[in-house]
Amino acid sequence: MPPFAVEVHPLAADEAEAAERWYRERNETAAARFRRELDRACKG
């Protein structure tokens, strides 16, 4: 399957960053996993 472009609404990007910070305050591993899955989902 060929890659495709994903456009992220600025408010969604802000929310994802806030969620990552929330995870990081509680657990560094969880934050890294959250970011990895978010990146994977956006790459398609």
N, C-alpha and C positions, 0 to 999 in steps of 0.2 A: 504494500500500500504506500503510495507516495506521500511525503510529508505535506502538511497544509499549514497555512498561516492561522494563528489564533490572535484575535484582537481582544485585549482585556480592557474593560471599562476602568477608568481611573479610580473610581470608588471601590471596585472589586479588588484592584491591586492594593489599595490602602487597607482594605479589610483583610486580605491575605497576609500582609506585612504585620498587621496588628495581631492576627492569630498566631503567626510564627513567634512574635515577641511573647505572647501569652504562654505558649508552649515552652519557650526557652526559659522563662522565669521559673517554670516548674520542673522541667526536665530537658536537658540539652539533647539527649538522644531522641526524644519525641519531636523536638523542634527540627532536627536534621531529617528525620523520617517524614515529617509533614512537608518540608521543603522539597525533598526528593520526589514524593508522590505528586505534589503540585506541579513540579517541573515535568514529570513523566506524563501527567494528564494533558498538559499544554502542548507537549510535543506530538501527541497523537499516536 
